[in-house]
Amino acid sequence: MVVAKLDPKGKSNILNECLFMRNNRLKFMPAYIMHDTADGRRYLVTRYIPYSVEDWLKRQDNWLQALSALARQMLECIRQLHGIDHIHRDVKPDNFRVDDQGKVFLIDYGLVK
């Protein structure tokens, strides 16, 4: 499955996000598929990651242990991004997604520097 993110009337940082994701294939980033423009609006297509952090934790029997595992992965995402001399600039729980196996992905690279 994939997800498409649309640029609302050309007023977002989606071009920065598209270019960053295309040029940096990191293991904690959802798989970049493509970006293009249609009807004057840019869009980005990536792999769909099904769960928010909150939704993932609700599915777990031992949420405290699950939270600890997620927190370690979230910190590792940030560490690796800083390791390639970039900062995310919008780190918050909503910008992390979790797949069916419990792997954490950092999303929304529109403000990355």
Secondary structure as UniProt FT lines:
FT   STRAND          2..6
FT   TURN            9..10
FT   HELIX           14..23
FT   TURN            27..28
FT   STRAND          32..38
FT   TURN            39..40
FT   STRAND          41..47
FT   STRAND          51..52
FT   HELIX           53..58
FT   HELIX           63..83
FT   TURN            84..85
FT   HELIX           93..95
FT   STRAND          96..98
FT   TURN            100..101
FT   STRAND          104..106
FT   TURN            110..111
//
